[in-house]
Amino acid sequence: MIILKKKTIYNILFSIALVFSVSSFLNVNEHKNSFVFAPLSAGKTIIIDAGHGYPDGGAIAGDGTLEKDINLEISKKLGMFFVQSGAKVIYTREGDDSVAEKDNKTIRDIKRDDLKSRRETLNSGEGDIFLSIHMNNFDDSKYSGAQVFYDGNNKDSKVLANLVQSYLKEFVDKTNTRKAKDAKNSIFIMRDSKIPCALIECGFLSNKKELEKLKSEEYQEELSYAIFCAVTEYIQNNM
């Protein structure tokens, strides 16, 4: 079971009071500093995709932090929330390595095969929802804030992405003015997806202040929890 720090719990409980629909999803045991989830995701399978993986580190922060590592930590925390709520979770990767075979291949070939493998998992028919976790990066360090991308050809993905974006703002950063965005076929793994899917850029590694938060376990839990609540609401209202 994931144990959340007091500060995190108080922030989340305050947010729940503002979002009535979520309050019916949870039973809170404050004495144990933990959440006990009702089985509202029972019977559903969530595919969680931690972006990149060795030898592809993804974006690199100024201090050398690799995107792949934060992606994996958030994915694991997110998966635990879903498991506690009764869902089955499929991870595209649970360790450091990418999901591609590496024998006698160049890094370019590995990256290409890695993306193909993730897309095959998305469209395998085994999952009900697909969530891909990533970090953003930009030359100008002033940019910050999580943003969710979706396949505009899938109307269910748009609904899901908008929910996740709104929960990230409400639970994590009320100053975030970013909107969920149609990827317009620019994200290979989501093209013509058969199930609702969203790619979540959880923040900017290029912003020093946000980078420090993204590296912290507490902030990773807050991000994971916001995504979990959004998806849970989507399941309750649309599946």
MOMOKA-V852409 format. One record per pair of residues at least 12 apart in sequence whose C-alpha atoms are under 8 Angstrom apart, sorted by sequence separation. I is the first residue (numbers start at 1). J is the second residue. D is the distance in Angstrom with one decimal. If there is no record, write none. Layout:
{{I	J	D} {I	J	D}}
//
This chain:
{{25	37	7.0} {26	38	6.0} {56	68	7.7} {57	69	7.8} {101	113	7.7} {149	161	6.6} {25	38	6.3} {100	113	5.5} {101	114	8.0} {148	161	5.9} {165	178	7.9} {54	68	7.8} {100	114	4.5} {148	162	7.6} {165	179	6.7} {25	40	7.1} {52	67	7.7} {53	68	5.4} {99	114	5.4} {165	180	5.9} {52	68	5.3} {53	69	7.9} {98	114	6.5} {148	164	7.2} {51	68	6.1} {100	117	6.8} {148	165	5.9} {162	179	7.5} {50	68	7.2} {76	94	7.7} {99	117	6.8} {147	165	6.5} {162	180	5.4} {99	118	7.5} {146	165	7.7} {161	180	5.9} {51	71	6.0} {50	71	5.1} {51	72	7.5} {202	223	7.4} {50	72	5.1} {72	94	7.3} {146	168	7.2} {158	180	7.9} {72	95	7.7} {9	33	7.5} {72	96	7.9} {158	182	7.7} {50	75	5.8} {49	75	7.1} {92	118	6.6} {6	33	6.7} {48	75	6.4} {69	96	7.5} {5	33	7.1} {68	96	7.8} {145	173	7.6} {4	33	6.5} {92	121	7.4} {3	33	6.6} {4	34	6.1} {146	176	7.5} {150	180	7.5} {152	182	5.1} {3	34	5.2} {48	79	7.1} {145	176	5.7} {147	178	6.1} {148	179	7.4} {149	180	5.7} {150	181	6.4} {151	182	5.9} {152	183	6.8} {2	34	7.2} {3	35	7.6} {146	178	7.4} {147	179	6.6} {148	180	4.8} {149	181	4.8} {150	182	5.2} {151	183	5.8} {152	184	6.2} {2	35	7.9} {145	178	7.2} {147	180	6.1} {148	181	6.3} {149	182	5.8} {150	183	5.6} {151	184	6.5} {152	185	7.9} {147	181	7.7} {149	183	5.7} {151	185	6.8} {46	82	7.8} {160	196	6.9} {161	197	7.7} {90	127	7.8} {160	197	7.3} {161	198	5.6} {154	192	7.2} {157	195	7.6} {160	198	7.1} {151	190	5.9} {153	192	6.5} {154	193	7.0} {156	195	7.8} {157	196	4.3} {150	190	7.4} {151	191	6.2} {154	194	7.9} {156	196	5.3} {157	197	5.1} {41	82	7.1} {46	87	7.0} {48	89	7.1} {50	91	7.6} {151	192	7.1} {157	198	6.4} {44	86	8.0} {45	87	5.7} {46	88	6.3} {47	89	5.9} {48	90	6.2} {49	91	5.9} {50	92	6.8} {54	96	5.8} {55	97	6.9} {56	98	7.2} {151	193	7.3} {154	196	7.1} {42	85	6.7} {43	86	7.2} {44	87	5.2} {45	88	4.6} {46	89	4.9} {47	90	4.7} {48	91	4.9} {49	92	5.1} {50	93	6.5} {53	96	5.5} {54	97	4.4} {55	98	7.0} {41	85	5.5} {42	86	4.2} {43	87	6.0} {44	88	6.2} {45	89	5.6} {46	90	6.2} {47	91	5.8} {48	92	6.4} {49	93	6.9} {53	97	4.7} {54	98	5.3} {39	84	7.5} {40	85	5.9} {41	86	5.3} {42	87	4.8} {43	88	7.3} {45	90	7.2} {47	92	7.3} {53	98	4.0} {39	85	4.4} {40	86	6.8} {41	87	4.9} {42	88	7.7} {52	98	6.1} {53	99	7.5} {151	197	7.5} {37	84	6.0} {38	85	5.7} {39	86	4.7} {150	197	6.6} {151	198	7.7} {36	84	7.4} {37	85	5.1} {38	86	7.8} {39	87	7.7} {150	198	5.0} {149	198	5.8} {150	199	6.4} {148	198	6.5} {149	199	5.1} {172	222	6.4} {56	107	7.6} {148	199	5.7} {149	200	6.4} {171	222	7.3} {172	223	6.5} {55	107	7.1} {148	200	4.5} {149	201	7.9} {147	200	6.0} {148	201	6.0} {146	200	7.2} {147	201	5.2} {172	226	7.2} {56	111	7.0} {146	201	5.5} {147	202	6.6} {168	223	6.8} {171	226	6.0} {146	202	4.4} {147	203	7.4} {145	202	7.2} {146	203	4.5} {75	133	6.6} {145	203	5.0} {146	204	7.7} {168	226	5.5} {74	133	7.5} {144	203	6.0} {145	204	6.8} {167	226	5.5} {168	227	6.9} {144	204	5.4} {167	227	6.9} {72	133	8.0} {143	204	7.0} {71	133	5.6} {164	226	7.3} {167	229	7.4} {71	134	5.6} {143	206	7.8} {144	207	6.3} {164	227	5.6} {167	230	5.9} {71	135	7.1} {143	207	6.5} {70	135	8.0} {130	195	7.2} {132	197	7.9} {134	199	7.2} {135	200	7.8} {136	201	5.6} {141	206	5.1} {142	207	6.2} {145	210	8.0} {68	134	7.8} {129	195	6.0} {130	196	6.4} {131	197	5.7} {132	198	6.3} {133	199	6.1} {134	200	5.9} {135	201	4.7} {136	202	7.1} {138	204	7.4} {140	206	7.4} {141	207	4.7} {144	210	6.7} {164	230	5.0} {67	134	7.2} {122	189	7.7} {128	195	6.2} {129	196	5.2} {130	197	4.5} {131	198	5.2} {132	199	4.5} {133	200	5.2} {134	201	4.7} {135	202	5.3} {136	203	5.5} {137	204	5.0} {139	206	7.1} {141	208	7.4} {163	230	5.5} {164	231	6.9} {67	135	6.0} {127	195	7.7} {128	196	7.2} {129	197	5.7} {130	198	6.5} {131	199	5.9} {132	200	6.1} {133	201	6.4} {134	202	6.2} {135	203	5.5} {136	204	4.5} {137	205	5.4} {138	206	5.9} {163	231	7.5} {49	118	7.6} {119	188	7.7} {131	200	7.4} {133	202	7.2} {135	204	6.1} {136	205	6.2} {137	206	5.2} {119	189	4.5} {123	193	6.5} {135	205	6.7} {136	206	7.8} {160	230	7.7} {118	189	6.6} {119	190	7.0} {122	193	7.3} {123	194	5.8} {160	231	6.9} {163	234	7.4} {122	194	7.7} {123	195	7.3} {115	188	7.4} {116	189	7.1} {122	195	7.6} {115	189	6.3} {160	234	6.3} {2	77	7.5} {47	122	7.3} {159	234	7.9} {59	135	7.3} {61	137	7.9} {59	136	7.4} {2	80	7.0} {59	137	6.4} {1	80	7.2} {2	81	7.6} {47	127	5.9} {45	126	7.2} {46	127	5.7} {47	128	7.6} {49	130	7.4} {51	132	6.5} {45	127	4.9} {46	128	5.9} {47	129	6.1} {48	130	6.1} {49	131	5.9} {50	132	6.1} {51	133	5.7} {1	84	7.4} {44	127	7.6} {45	128	5.3} {46	129	5.1} {47	130	4.7} {48	131	5.0} {49	132	4.4} {50	133	5.2} {51	134	5.5} {44	128	6.2} {45	129	6.9} {46	130	6.1} {47	131	6.2} {48	132	6.0} {49	133	6.0} {50	134	7.0} {46	131	7.6} {48	133	7.6} {67	205	7.7} {62	205	7.8} {77	220	7.6} {78	221	7.8} {81	224	7.9} {61	205	5.1} {62	206	6.9} {70	214	7.3} {77	221	6.4} {81	225	7.2} {60	205	7.2} {61	206	5.8} {70	215	6.8} {59	205	7.6} {74	220	5.5} {78	224	4.7} {82	228	6.9} {73	220	7.5} {74	221	7.2} {77	224	6.2} {78	225	6.8} {81	228	6.7} {74	223	7.6} {75	224	7.5} {78	227	7.6} {61	211	7.7} {74	224	6.2} {78	228	6.5} {15	170	6.7} {15	171	5.8} {12	171	6.5} {11	171	7.6} {41	232	6.7} {40	232	7.2} {41	235	7.2} {40	236	7.5} {22	229	6.8} {8	218	6.8} {12	222	7.8} {22	233	7.2} {21	233	7.5} {5	218	7.2} {4	218	7.4} {8	222	6.9} {4	221	7.5}}
//
